[in-house]
Amino acid sequence: MRRPACLLACLFACAAGLQSGAQGQEAVDALTRGQPQDVAALIGRIVDCNHWRGEEGYDADRKKEIREALRDLKCDRLDRDEAVVRKRYPNNRKVSAALDKAKDTVQ
């Protein structure tokens, strides 16, 4: 009897994770819709960096995977890259708002 309960709990957890991922993608799509290409790309990087920064490095392989993802995404350059984009679009409230929201978005 214990095994079906565990299986059911796992199914609910997986479904919640899939729904959360779908909602995360919907949020990214909404933030990037109608944005200039460089802004959309930066928003994608910000959200991806948020994701990887929140991952748990539970063993050496996972820590390496996280470190490589952060390096490949150039997460250490986000502040500089964001400053360049904000300077390029100084009076565009839609760009500014999307960049601000991206910082709180995790996919």
C-alpha angles and dihedrals in degrees: 000000000000094000097060090050091053091047091050091049090051092050091052091048092050092048091050090050092050092048091048091050091049091049089049091053091047089053091050091047090051092049094049098041110116094000124132112265095252091051093048091049092050092048089052091051093048092052093044091049089050088053096050094043088057095051120107118239096213095164140010095269093050092047089052092049091051093046092050093048091051090048094047091049090048090229090167088065098050096103092051094044091048091051090053092050093046089051090050092053103031098156100035106110092183091058092046093048093048092050091049092050092045090063089064096042123099123183 
